[in-house]
Amino acid sequence: MPMTKKGQKIKAAMKQEYGAKKGEQVFYASANKGTIKGVHAKKKGIMGRAIRAGK
């Protein structure tokens, strides 16, 4: 899934702090849990508008 600039920055910082493999694990675990928000770009529909989750 494409990441936002915010997501790229946070992921790089976590890789630097925890190491390459562990930093990536911590980043995705935090994103999935909801601790960090706005790190993945929203999916776009046919008309180019963002799709709401669950619909």
Secondary structure, 3 states (H helix, E strand, C coil): CCECHHHHHHHHHHHHHHCHHHHHHHHHHHHHHCCCCCCECCCECCCCCECCCCC
